[in-house]
Amino acid sequence: MKACRKCHVLTKKNVCPFCGEPTSDHWQGYLIVIDASNSVIAEKMHLKMPGKYALKVR
């Protein structure tokens, strides 16, 4: 898995399918958001949609 440097979405692609930014192999932490509108963590990370996210991306 790779993580987008901008929106932190986890994907298998070299470019993020949502924002078009390059992805990185260097990430830490794993977050699954099911209901972004009711999640305090998703709100703090400014996440608007459900999905798999990295907590830290380099």
PDB file of N, CA, C and O in Angstrom:
ATOM      1  N   MET A   1       0.828  -1.185   0.000  1.00  0.00           N
ATOM      2  CA  MET A   1       0.000   0.000   0.000  1.00  0.00           C
ATOM      3  C   MET A   1       0.876   1.254   0.000  1.00  0.00           C
ATOM      4  O   MET A   1       1.982   1.263   0.539  1.00  0.00           O
ATOM      5  N   LYS A   2       0.360   2.285  -0.606  1.00  0.00           N
ATOM      6  CA  LYS A   2       1.027   3.585  -0.650  1.00  0.00           C
ATOM      7  C   LYS A   2       0.039   4.624  -0.122  1.00  0.00           C
ATOM      8  O   LYS A   2      -1.175   4.425  -0.179  1.00  0.00           O
ATOM      9  N   ALA A   3       0.566   5.718   0.386  1.00  0.00           N
ATOM     10  CA  ALA A   3      -0.284   6.769   0.945  1.00  0.00           C
ATOM     11  C   ALA A   3      -0.091   8.064   0.164  1.00  0.00           C
ATOM     12  O   ALA A   3       1.023   8.415  -0.223  1.00  0.00           O
ATOM     13  N   CYS A   4      -1.184   8.755  -0.056  1.00  0.00           N
ATOM     14  CA  CYS A   4      -1.137  10.056  -0.717  1.00  0.00           C
ATOM     15  C   CYS A   4      -0.496  11.062   0.227  1.00  0.00           C
ATOM     16  O   CYS A   4      -0.820  11.103   1.414  1.00  0.00           O
ATOM     17  N   ARG A   5       0.408  11.866  -0.298  1.00  0.00           N
ATOM     18  CA  ARG A   5       1.105  12.858   0.532  1.00  0.00           C
ATOM     19  C   ARG A   5       0.200  14.014   0.932  1.00  0.00           C
ATOM     20  O   ARG A   5       0.465  14.684   1.930  1.00  0.00           O
ATOM     21  N   LYS A   6      -0.854  14.258   0.181  1.00  0.00           N
ATOM     22  CA  LYS A   6      -1.734  15.384   0.472  1.00  0.00           C
ATOM     23  C   LYS A   6      -2.944  14.970   1.326  1.00  0.00           C
ATOM     24  O   LYS A   6      -3.185  15.564   2.377  1.00  0.00           O
ATOM     25  N   CYS A   7      -3.702  13.960   0.886  1.00  0.00           N
ATOM     26  CA  CYS A   7      -4.944  13.607   1.585  1.00  0.00           C
ATOM     27  C   CYS A   7      -4.845  12.336   2.429  1.00  0.00           C
ATOM     28  O   CYS A   7      -5.813  11.967   3.094  1.00  0.00           O
ATOM     29  N   HIS A   8      -3.701  11.665   2.416  1.00  0.00           N
ATOM     30  CA  HIS A   8      -3.394  10.500   3.257  1.00  0.00           C
ATOM     31  C   HIS A   8      -4.191   9.244   2.910  1.00  0.00           C
ATOM     32  O   HIS A   8      -4.153   8.278   3.672  1.00  0.00           O
ATOM     33  N   VAL A   9      -4.897   9.223   1.807  1.00  0.00           N
ATOM     34  CA  VAL A   9      -5.642   8.033   1.385  1.00  0.00           C
ATOM     35  C   VAL A   9      -4.658   6.920   1.044  1.00  0.00           C
ATOM     36  O   VAL A   9      -3.625   7.163   0.420  1.00  0.00           O
ATOM     37  N   LEU A  10      -4.983   5.702   1.457  1.00  0.00           N
ATOM     38  CA  LEU A  10      -4.155   4.548   1.112  1.00  0.00           C
ATOM     39  C   LEU A  10      -4.645   3.939  -0.192  1.00  0.00           C
ATOM     40  O   LEU A  10      -5.845   3.748  -0.391  1.00  0.00           O
ATOM     41  N   THR A  11      -3.696   3.636  -1.082  1.00  0.00           N
ATOM     42  CA  THR A  11      -4.010   3.083  -2.390  1.00  0.00           C
ATOM     43  C   THR A  11      -2.844   2.217  -2.866  1.00  0.00           C
ATOM     44  O   THR A  11      -1.770   2.229  -2.264  1.00  0.00           O
ATOM     45  N   LYS A  12      -3.054   1.482  -3.924  1.00  0.00           N
ATOM     46  CA  LYS A  12      -1.983   0.681  -4.522  1.00  0.00           C
ATOM     47  C   LYS A  12      -1.343   1.402  -5.709  1.00  0.00           C
ATOM     48  O   LYS A  12      -0.376   0.906  -6.288  1.00  0.00           O
ATOM     49  N   LYS A  13      -1.871   2.560  -6.071  1.00  0.00           N
ATOM     50  CA  LYS A  13      -1.409   3.292  -7.248  1.00  0.00           C
ATOM     51  C   LYS A  13      -0.299   4.277  -6.902  1.00  0.00           C
ATOM     52  O   LYS A  13      -0.102   4.621  -5.736  1.00  0.00           O
ATOM     53  N   ASN A  14       0.428   4.731  -7.934  1.00  0.00           N
ATOM     54  CA  ASN A  14       1.510   5.702  -7.752  1.00  0.00           C
ATOM     55  C   ASN A  14       0.999   7.139  -7.672  1.00  0.00           C
ATOM     56  O   ASN A  14       1.719   8.045  -7.253  1.00  0.00           O
ATOM     57  N   VAL A  15      -0.255   7.330  -8.079  1.00  0.00           N
ATOM     58  CA  VAL A  15      -0.888   8.654  -8.030  1.00  0.00           C
ATOM     59  C   VAL A  15      -2.235   8.489  -7.318  1.00  0.00           C
ATOM     60  O   VAL A  15      -2.955   7.522  -7.565  1.00  0.00           O
ATOM     61  N   CYS A  16      -2.565   9.419  -6.449  1.00  0.00           N
ATOM     62  CA  CYS A  16      -3.818   9.363  -5.700  1.00  0.00           C
ATOM     63  C   CYS A  16      -5.011   9.447  -6.650  1.00  0.00           C
ATOM     64  O   CYS A  16      -5.060  10.345  -7.491  1.00  0.00           O
ATOM     65  N   PRO A  17      -5.978   8.525  -6.533  1.00  0.00           N
ATOM     66  CA  PRO A  17      -7.144   8.567  -7.412  1.00  0.00           C
ATOM     67  C   PRO A  17      -8.114   9.708  -7.075  1.00  0.00           C
ATOM     68  O   PRO A  17      -9.008  10.001  -7.869  1.00  0.00           O
ATOM     69  N   PHE A  18      -7.956  10.349  -5.925  1.00  0.00           N
ATOM     70  CA  PHE A  18      -8.876  11.406  -5.509  1.00  0.00           C
ATOM     71  C   PHE A  18      -8.345  12.810  -5.777  1.00  0.00           C
ATOM     72  O   PHE A  18      -9.083  13.671  -6.255  1.00  0.00           O
ATOM     73  N   CYS A  19      -7.061  13.048  -5.471  1.00  0.00           N
ATOM     74  CA  CYS A  19      -6.550  14.418  -5.635  1.00  0.00           C
ATOM     75  C   CYS A  19      -5.434  14.527  -6.684  1.00  0.00           C
ATOM     76  O   CYS A  19      -5.043  15.639  -7.039  1.00  0.00           O
ATOM     77  N   GLY A  20      -4.915  13.400  -7.184  1.00  0.00           N
ATOM     78  CA  GLY A  20      -3.919  13.431  -8.243  1.00  0.00           C
ATOM     79  C   GLY A  20      -2.483  13.645  -7.787  1.00  0.00           C
ATOM     80  O   GLY A  20      -1.580  13.730  -8.620  1.00  0.00           O
ATOM     81  N   GLU A  21      -2.254  13.732  -6.482  1.00  0.00           N
ATOM     82  CA  GLU A  21      -0.906  13.925  -5.951  1.00  0.00           C
ATOM     83  C   GLU A  21      -0.141  12.592  -5.966  1.00  0.00           C
ATOM     84  O   GLU A  21      -0.760  11.528  -5.961  1.00  0.00           O
ATOM     85  N   PRO A  22       1.198  12.644  -5.983  1.00  0.00           N
ATOM     86  CA  PRO A  22       1.981  11.398  -5.925  1.00  0.00           C
ATOM     87  C   PRO A  22       1.834  10.725  -4.573  1.00  0.00           C
ATOM     88  O   PRO A  22       1.595  11.383  -3.560  1.00  0.00           O
ATOM     89  N   THR A  23       1.980   9.401  -4.566  1.00  0.00           N
ATOM     90  CA  THR A  23       1.883   8.633  -3.328  1.00  0.00           C
ATOM     91  C   THR A  23       3.270   8.262  -2.826  1.00  0.00           C
ATOM     92  O   THR A  23       4.256   8.371  -3.554  1.00  0.00           O
ATOM     93  N   SER A  24       3.333   7.825  -1.581  1.00  0.00           N
ATOM     94  CA  SER A  24       4.600   7.499  -0.945  1.00  0.00           C
ATOM     95  C   SER A  24       4.529   6.129  -0.290  1.00  0.00           C
ATOM     96  O   SER A  24       3.484   5.715   0.211  1.00  0.00           O
ATOM     97  N   ASP A  25       5.667   5.430  -0.306  1.00  0.00           N
ATOM     98  CA  ASP A  25       5.780   4.150   0.399  1.00  0.00           C
ATOM     99  C   ASP A  25       6.075   4.356   1.884  1.00  0.00           C
ATOM    100  O   ASP A  25       5.979   3.415   2.672  1.00  0.00           O
ATOM    101  N   HIS A  26       6.426   5.561   2.260  1.00  0.00           N
ATOM    102  CA  HIS A  26       6.856   5.862   3.627  1.00  0.00           C
ATOM    103  C   HIS A  26       5.714   6.499   4.414  1.00  0.00           C
ATOM    104  O   HIS A  26       5.522   7.714   4.380  1.00  0.00           O
ATOM    105  N   TRP A  27       4.964   5.662   5.118  1.00  0.00           N
ATOM    106  CA  TRP A  27       3.854   6.142   5.925  1.00  0.00           C
ATOM    107  C   TRP A  27       3.759   5.316   7.206  1.00  0.00           C
ATOM    108  O   TRP A  27       4.302   4.215   7.294  1.00  0.00           O
ATOM    109  N   GLN A  28       3.059   5.869   8.197  1.00  0.00           N
ATOM    110  CA  GLN A  28       2.894   5.193   9.483  1.00  0.00           C
ATOM    111  C   GLN A  28       1.456   5.343   9.948  1.00  0.00           C
ATOM    112  O   GLN A  28       0.786   6.324   9.626  1.00  0.00           O
ATOM    113  N   GLY A  29       0.995   4.371  10.699  1.00  0.00           N
ATOM    114  CA  GLY A  29      -0.343   4.408  11.273  1.00  0.00           C
ATOM    115  C   GLY A  29      -1.414   4.086  10.253  1.00  0.00           C
ATOM    116  O   GLY A  29      -1.279   4.425   9.077  1.00  0.00           O
ATOM    117  N   TYR A  30      -2.474   3.436  10.695  1.00  0.00           N
ATOM    118  CA  TYR A  30      -3.527   2.973   9.806  1.00  0.00           C
ATOM    119  C   TYR A  30      -4.866   3.361  10.420  1.00  0.00           C
ATOM    120  O   TYR A  30      -5.136   3.040  11.577  1.00  0.00           O
ATOM    121  N   LEU A  31      -5.689   4.038   9.664  1.00  0.00           N
ATOM    122  CA  LEU A  31      -6.987   4.489  10.152  1.00  0.00           C
ATOM    123  C   LEU A  31      -8.056   4.110   9.144  1.00  0.00           C
ATOM    124  O   LEU A  31      -7.922   4.392   7.953  1.00  0.00           O
ATOM    125  N   ILE A  32      -9.103   3.480   9.614  1.00  0.00           N
ATOM    126  CA  ILE A  32     -10.249   3.178   8.763  1.00  0.00           C
ATOM    127  C   ILE A  32     -11.408   4.041   9.241  1.00  0.00           C
ATOM    128  O   ILE A  32     -11.814   3.964  10.400  1.00  0.00           O
ATOM    129  N   VAL A  33     -11.934   4.857   8.345  1.00  0.00           N
ATOM    130  CA  VAL A  33     -13.063   5.734   8.656  1.00  0.00           C
ATOM    131  C   VAL A  33     -14.309   5.144   8.008  1.00  0.00           C
ATOM    132  O   VAL A  33     -14.357   4.947   6.794  1.00  0.00           O
ATOM    133  N   ILE A  34     -15.308   4.866   8.828  1.00  0.00           N
ATOM    134  CA  ILE A  34     -16.570   4.314   8.322  1.00  0.00           C
ATOM    135  C   ILE A  34     -17.609   5.419   8.173  1.00  0.00           C
ATOM    136  O   ILE A  34     -18.314   5.484   7.165  1.00  0.00           O
ATOM    137  N   ASP A  35     -17.702   6.287   9.180  1.00  0.00           N
ATOM    138  CA  ASP A  35     -18.672   7.377   9.164  1.00  0.00           C
ATOM    139  C   ASP A  35     -17.936   8.677   9.484  1.00  0.00           C
ATOM    140  O   ASP A  35     -17.798   9.050  10.649  1.00  0.00           O
ATOM    141  N   ALA A  36     -17.471   9.356   8.452  1.00  0.00           N
ATOM    142  CA  ALA A  36     -16.641  10.554   8.638  1.00  0.00           C
ATOM    143  C   ALA A  36     -17.391  11.692   9.318  1.00  0.00           C
ATOM    144  O   ALA A  36     -16.780  12.489  10.030  1.00  0.00           O
ATOM    145  N   SER A  37     -18.683  11.782   9.117  1.00  0.00           N
ATOM    146  CA  SER A  37     -19.444  12.892   9.697  1.00  0.00           C
ATOM    147  C   SER A  37     -19.623  12.764  11.209  1.00  0.00           C
ATOM    148  O   SER A  37     -19.871  13.766  11.880  1.00  0.00           O
ATOM    149  N   ASN A  38     -19.504  11.557  11.758  1.00  0.00           N
ATOM    150  CA  ASN A  38     -19.665  11.352  13.201  1.00  0.00           C
ATOM    151  C   ASN A  38     -18.375  10.940  13.895  1.00  0.00           C
ATOM    152  O   ASN A  38     -18.416  10.504  15.046  1.00  0.00           O
ATOM    153  N   SER A  39     -17.246  11.064  13.237  1.00  0.00           N
ATOM    154  CA  SER A  39     -15.962  10.655  13.796  1.00  0.00           C
ATOM    155  C   SER A  39     -15.160  11.875  14.249  1.00  0.00           C
ATOM    156  O   SER A  39     -14.914  12.794  13.468  1.00  0.00           O
ATOM    157  N   VAL A  40     -14.760  11.872  15.510  1.00  0.00           N
ATOM    158  CA  VAL A  40     -13.945  12.963  16.045  1.00  0.00           C
ATOM    159  C   VAL A  40     -12.559  12.948  15.401  1.00  0.00           C
ATOM    160  O   VAL A  40     -12.008  14.007  15.100  1.00  0.00           O
ATOM    161  N   ILE A  41     -11.998  11.773  15.188  1.00  0.00           N
ATOM    162  CA  ILE A  41     -10.673  11.658  14.574  1.00  0.00           C
ATOM    163  C   ILE A  41     -10.719  12.148  13.122  1.00  0.00           C
ATOM    164  O   ILE A  41      -9.825  12.872  12.683  1.00  0.00           O
ATOM    165  N   ALA A  42     -11.751  11.759  12.384  1.00  0.00           N
ATOM    166  CA  ALA A  42     -11.894  12.220  11.000  1.00  0.00           C
ATOM    167  C   ALA A  42     -12.037  13.742  10.951  1.00  0.00           C
ATOM    168  O   ALA A  42     -11.512  14.389  10.044  1.00  0.00           O
ATOM    169  N   GLU A  43     -12.738  14.302  11.912  1.00  0.00           N
ATOM    170  CA  GLU A  43     -12.892  15.760  11.962  1.00  0.00           C
ATOM    171  C   GLU A  43     -11.547  16.438  12.216  1.00  0.00           C
ATOM    172  O   GLU A  43     -11.243  17.453  11.589  1.00  0.00           O
ATOM    173  N   LYS A  44     -10.739  15.894  13.125  1.00  0.00           N
ATOM    174  CA  LYS A  44      -9.436  16.485  13.440  1.00  0.00           C
ATOM    175  C   LYS A  44      -8.468  16.365  12.267  1.00  0.00           C
ATOM    176  O   LYS A  44      -7.599  17.218  12.091  1.00  0.00           O
ATOM    177  N   MET A  45      -8.614  15.302  11.455  1.00  0.00           N
ATOM    178  CA  MET A  45      -7.750  15.110  10.293  1.00  0.00           C
ATOM    179  C   MET A  45      -8.333  15.750   9.025  1.00  0.00           C
ATOM    180  O   MET A  45      -7.734  15.665   7.953  1.00  0.00           O
ATOM    181  N   HIS A  46      -9.500  16.390   9.152  1.00  0.00           N
ATOM    182  CA  HIS A  46     -10.187  17.049   8.029  1.00  0.00           C
ATOM    183  C   HIS A  46     -10.554  16.061   6.929  1.00  0.00           C
ATOM    184  O   HIS A  46     -10.416  16.365   5.744  1.00  0.00           O
ATOM    185  N   LEU A  47     -11.027  14.866   7.324  1.00  0.00           N
ATOM    186  CA  LEU A  47     -11.440  13.835   6.372  1.00  0.00           C
ATOM    187  C   LEU A  47     -12.938  13.930   6.158  1.00  0.00           C
ATOM    188  O   LEU A  47     -13.705  14.046   7.114  1.00  0.00           O
ATOM    189  N   LYS A  48     -13.352  13.880   4.902  1.00  0.00           N
ATOM    190  CA  LYS A  48     -14.764  14.067   4.567  1.00  0.00           C
ATOM    191  C   LYS A  48     -15.452  12.790   4.071  1.00  0.00           C
ATOM    192  O   LYS A  48     -16.680  12.738   4.012  1.00  0.00           O
ATOM    193  N   MET A  49     -14.670  11.755   3.712  1.00  0.00           N
ATOM    194  CA  MET A  49     -15.273  10.550   3.152  1.00  0.00           C
ATOM    195  C   MET A  49     -14.722   9.302   3.837  1.00  0.00           C
ATOM    196  O   MET A  49     -13.604   9.319   4.352  1.00  0.00           O
ATOM    197  N   PRO A  50     -15.506   8.214   3.846  1.00  0.00           N
ATOM    198  CA  PRO A  50     -15.019   6.966   4.433  1.00  0.00           C
ATOM    199  C   PRO A  50     -13.887   6.377   3.596  1.00  0.00           C
ATOM    200  O   PRO A  50     -13.801   6.617   2.392  1.00  0.00           O
ATOM    201  N   GLY A  51     -13.031   5.611   4.243  1.00  0.00           N
ATOM    202  CA  GLY A  51     -11.925   4.975   3.533  1.00  0.00           C
ATOM    203  C   GLY A  51     -10.788   4.604   4.454  1.00  0.00           C
ATOM    204  O   GLY A  51     -10.907   4.699   5.676  1.00  0.00           O
ATOM    205  N   LYS A  52      -9.687   4.182   3.864  1.00  0.00           N
ATOM    206  CA  LYS A  52      -8.475   3.805   4.589  1.00  0.00           C
ATOM    207  C   LYS A  52      -7.464   4.931   4.469  1.00  0.00           C
ATOM    208  O   LYS A  52      -7.212   5.435   3.374  1.00  0.00           O
ATOM    209  N   TYR A  53      -6.881   5.328   5.604  1.00  0.00           N
ATOM    210  CA  TYR A  53      -5.974   6.468   5.642  1.00  0.00           C
ATOM    211  C   TYR A  53      -4.716   6.151   6.437  1.00  0.00           C
ATOM    212  O   TYR A  53      -4.729   5.316   7.342  1.00  0.00           O
ATOM    213  N   ALA A  54      -3.631   6.829   6.085  1.00  0.00           N
ATOM    214  CA  ALA A  54      -2.392   6.774   6.857  1.00  0.00           C
ATOM    215  C   ALA A  54      -2.402   7.965   7.821  1.00  0.00           C
ATOM    216  O   ALA A  54      -2.887   9.042   7.477  1.00  0.00           O
ATOM    217  N   LEU A  55      -1.870   7.767   9.013  1.00  0.00           N
ATOM    218  CA  LEU A  55      -1.823   8.841   9.995  1.00  0.00           C
ATOM    219  C   LEU A  55      -0.662   9.805   9.723  1.00  0.00           C
ATOM    220  O   LEU A  55      -0.784  11.010   9.944  1.00  0.00           O
ATOM    221  N   LYS A  56       0.468   9.262   9.240  1.00  0.00           N
ATOM    222  CA  LYS A  56       1.657  10.081   8.970  1.00  0.00           C
ATOM    223  C   LYS A  56       2.243   9.649   7.632  1.00  0.00           C
ATOM    224  O   LYS A  56       2.426   8.456   7.392  1.00  0.00           O
ATOM    225  N   VAL A  57       2.536  10.603   6.766  1.00  0.00           N
ATOM    226  CA  VAL A  57       3.122  10.312   5.446  1.00  0.00           C
ATOM    227  C   VAL A  57       4.348  11.177   5.266  1.00  0.00           C
ATOM    228  O   VAL A  57       4.319  12.377   5.538  1.00  0.00           O
ATOM    229  N   ARG A  58       5.438  10.559   4.802  1.00  0.00           N
ATOM    230  CA  ARG A  58       6.679  11.308   4.503  1.00  0.00           C
ATOM    231  C   ARG A  58       6.946  11.280   3.018  1.00  0.00           C
ATOM    232  O   ARG A  58       7.936  11.848   2.558  1.00  0.00           O
TER     233      ARG A  58
END
